[in-house]
Amino acid sequence: RILEYEKPNLNGSGKGAGCRFELWDCSGDQKFETCWPALMKDSHGVIIIFNPELPSHLKEIEMWYSCFVQQQPLLDSQCLLVAHHKPGSAGDTENLSLAYPLNKLKLIHSNLEEDPEDVRMEFMKYFRSIITLINESREREEMSIIS
């Protein structure tokens, strides 16, 4: 599944160009592993969403991080972990401890029944950080061509 999303004025100032995002969902199923190279090609970021109440997910996110972040030319700042708490769950957002290197990544907790606006704001912060990295990289590339 691919979700295309356009956000005018991502910086919120009313100025500047809008951005177009594509979010590619790989469904968390390894049976689609043959499609992963297409998902990773030209990607600028990775969002890993997991259920923190399932111990198997805590192991799986290590594999996703290894495949989609470490094996690609992506920085840790280009990865966002989302611990999604399903409606009605008594998810503990305070005591989730992740092993290294996952513990150095940006982690947000989501519960769309309780705090949908907080989740939206965290996504916008993440997207802004990705855009900043892309712009800085583009500027460095242009400067290297000029000099």
Long-range contacts (C-beta under 8 A, 24 or more apart in sequence): 1-25, 1-27, 7-124, 7-127, 10-124, 10-127, 10-128, 10-131, 11-128, 19-127, 19-131, 21-127, 23-47, 28-60, 28-64, 36-67, 36-68, 39-68, 40-68, 40-72, 43-68, 43-72, 43-74, 44-74, 44-78, 44-130, 44-133, 44-134, 45-74, 45-78, 45-79, 45-80, 45-126, 45-130, 46-72, 46-74, 46-78, 46-79, 46-80, 47-79, 47-80, 47-82, 47-126, 48-79, 48-80, 48-81, 48-82, 49-82, 49-84, 49-110, 50-81, 50-82, 50-83, 50-84, 51-83, 51-84, 51-85, 51-86, 52-83, 52-84, 52-85, 52-91, 52-92, 52-96, 52-109, 53-85, 53-86, 53-89, 53-91, 58-98, 61-98, 61-102, 62-99, 62-102, 65-101, 65-102, 65-105, 70-101, 75-133, 76-101, 76-104, 76-105, 77-106, 77-129, 77-133, 78-130, 78-133, 79-105, 79-106, 80-105, 80-106, 80-108, 80-122, 80-126, 81-105, 81-106, 81-107, 81-108, 82-107, 82-108, 82-109, 82-110, 82-119, 83-107, 83-108, 83-109, 83-110, 84-109, 84-110, 84-111, 85-109, 85-110, 85-111, 87-111, 87-112, 87-113
